[in-house]
Amino acid sequence: MERRILPRLGAVCGILYVVLILVGNSVYESGNETVGLPMELIGMLLFIPFLGYLYSLLRRAEGEDGWLSATAFGAGLVEFTVKLVSVIPAFAASQGGLSPQLARTLESMGNFAYIITMLPIGVMMAAVAMVALKTRALPLWLGLLAAITAPACLVNGMFFDADFGPAFLLFLLWVALASVVLTLRGRSSVASTALPEPVRVR
């Protein structure tokens, strides 16, 4: 049972991360902070095991002397950290009893942190794309999609005054697709290793 679940557990966390982030944000924006915010936080935490699974996959493909897989992992952790910190001013701004100016300032801080996360995401996607296209650790189309997502996030991250980051949706799309592909790949690989070896007749 453990051999069937563990190879896919990290991969499944990717799609759970995307679903909880999108649903939690929608619930939060509708005014239900008590439900929406915890959903987003749980989703953010699930990004860590997915990132670890992705790192292990890229590391094996790149080899011990490679540094791009470590770059992708480090950039992903930076994105997670900044995104986690951005929740603080956004939550504070949603509380009552604040002056309009202070509430706007806290909201602007949250938006700025959200846009800044595009920069480490762009670095992460660039590193993933280079490893994937070089080693075929991921399907070619996933490597190409990562290569498209990287510059989109880097450019989006330069618009500090923006309230919305469309490139982040592209990143979520990549994570969801990669999660599905890696989950199915883990299932097939486990199934193939479970098959008995053919008996050779001499």
Steps between C-alpha positions, in 0.01 A plus 500: 500500500782743590675432169180591316424823688832670578630528140189703410429690820727793421369522144135510614577793732546719192140476381374535858708817534343650188143408596527631856670823391232578239200396708636657817570830326151501351344439840725766658409760238132427556541623858537172689853544638458237773467225237686639202826591676556158665433331166763715332750435779450124479542520124821697540637237739423223250726676249802397710470121452425551131811715471704235680370227269577711194850572630575132556386421146708775341800423722511137391476603135760779526758308703696579814699782339190682378389827655186588304279262700627660823429843351143399423455367853648812661294736285187305586572537872556874457164528321330308782661721767404829334147374431462390862618836631260683265206346686579707811425851367207371294342344808568808710336721237184288511453564872281781620602802701773621262517840340433501123856614429655222710269239345601612150868489599473144632307393191767654278770312692317172441458572128865598466616179668271299273646659186856455630444124528496491119876558494606184688228309313658615174842379617352168610325445167812593305707245693231233462476568127875467447522170687185361339600592146853373548430171678135429405428444868157645415304475176617740231179702505532556876855623451383738227213625715747567782719690254201717408394551861846615614527826299128572551547490879822703488333773296186495714714530812640832379158670510511584869182708501286228341208355694479180297765261372375302197832317476425338837203325341737363236722370779201335671410338169852359470494364856160337445607335173835389641325357806264293286781378272729404790217330688410287200866430432547385859204267467631345181853466636377328813287269291793412277727422795231281651492268199687173549805436295447261211615146555778401264485148371831349407 
